[in-house]
Amino acid sequence: MNTSQTVKEASPVEITKAILVDLQKLQQYSGEPMAAVYADNLLRTMRSLRDKCMGYPYTEVVMALHDALACSNRWIDYTATQYQGAYDLLASLIALETITNSKVESAILTLEDLGFDTLPFGVKLDDSQDEDSDEE
């Protein structure tokens, strides 16, 4: 008698479809306290995609959106229209058979155009120190 169990890994498309559901809910409840539940689930699912599907091209797009939402809880500041734009973008990426690097770059730029800060963890350099050292 064979009692072994087969575990099926979730595909990147299935995980991204779960992300789309949470984006829809976040859009629906944008600006309301209930949005926190969907934002939490969305961010967790995005990290799950990163952990399980790092090699897939749209994982980079999803993580750019993740950073924009997670940094300083900025998910609170984005509007329903922005969430709809992110939803449409990710849905269009799922529909593609292959995603090139230029499509990934274009998608991240589209997120920026929608108002998402996809590089919130950037380092700001203090140029005043360089000027002081030049004077010496």
TAVEN-V618102 format. One record per residue. N is the residue number from 1. RES is the residue in one small letter. OMEGA is omega in radians with two decimals (none if undefined). Layout:
N;RES;OMEGA + N;RES;OMEGA
This chain:
1;m;-3.12 + 2;n;-3.12 + 3;t;-3.13 + 4;s;3.14 + 5;q;3.09 + 6;t;3.12 + 7;v;3.12 + 8;k;3.09 + 9;e;3.07 + 10;a;3.14 + 11;s;3.10 + 12;p;3.14 + 13;v;3.12 + 14;e;3.12 + 15;i;-3.14 + 16;t;3.07 + 17;k;3.06 + 18;a;3.08 + 19;i;3.13 + 20;l;3.11 + 21;v;3.14 + 22;d;3.07 + 23;l;3.10 + 24;q;-3.14 + 25;k;3.13 + 26;l;3.07 + 27;q;-3.10 + 28;q;-3.07 + 29;y;-3.13 + 30;s;3.13 + 31;g;3.14 + 32;e;-3.13 + 33;p;-3.13 + 34;m;-3.14 + 35;a;-3.12 + 36;a;3.13 + 37;v;-3.11 + 38;y;3.09 + 39;a;3.12 + 40;d;-3.13 + 41;n;3.12 + 42;l;-3.12 + 43;l;3.09 + 44;r;-3.13 + 45;t;3.10 + 46;m;3.11 + 47;r;3.08 + 48;s;3.08 + 49;l;3.12 + 50;r;-3.09 + 51;d;-3.05 + 52;k;-2.97 + 53;c;-3.06 + 54;m;-3.06 + 55;g;-3.09 + 56;y;-3.02 + 57;p;-3.07 + 58;y;3.02 + 59;t;3.12 + 60;e;3.11 + 61;v;3.13 + 62;v;-3.13 + 63;m;3.04 + 64;a;3.08 + 65;l;3.10 + 66;h;-3.13 + 67;d;3.13 + 68;a;-3.12 + 69;l;-2.99 + 70;a;-3.07 + 71;c;3.12 + 72;s;-3.13 + 73;n;-3.11 + 74;r;3.09 + 75;w;-3.14 + 76;i;-3.01 + 77;d;-3.07 + 78;y;-3.04 + 79;t;3.09 + 80;a;3.13 + 81;t;3.11 + 82;q;3.11 + 83;y;3.10 + 84;q;3.10 + 85;g;3.10 + 86;a;3.10 + 87;y;-3.12 + 88;d;3.14 + 89;l;-3.13 + 90;l;3.10 + 91;a;3.12 + 92;s;3.10 + 93;l;3.12 + 94;i;-3.09 + 95;a;-3.12 + 96;l;3.08 + 97;e;3.10 + 98;t;3.14 + 99;i;-3.14 + 100;t;3.09 + 101;n;3.13 + 102;s;3.07 + 103;k;3.09 + 104;v;3.12 + 105;e;3.14 + 106;s;3.13 + 107;a;3.13 + 108;i;3.07 + 109;l;3.07 + 110;t;3.06 + 111;l;3.09 + 112;e;3.13 + 113;d;3.09 + 114;l;3.11 + 115;g;3.10 + 116;f;3.09 + 117;d;-3.04 + 118;t;3.09 + 119;l;-3.05 + 120;p;-3.08 + 121;f;-3.12 + 122;g;3.14 + 123;v;3.08 + 124;k;-3.13 + 125;l;3.12 + 126;d;-3.10 + 127;d;-3.08 + 128;s;3.11 + 129;q;3.12 + 130;d;-3.14 + 131;e;3.13 + 132;d;-3.10 + 133;s;3.11 + 134;d;-3.10 + 135;e;-3.07 + 136;e;none
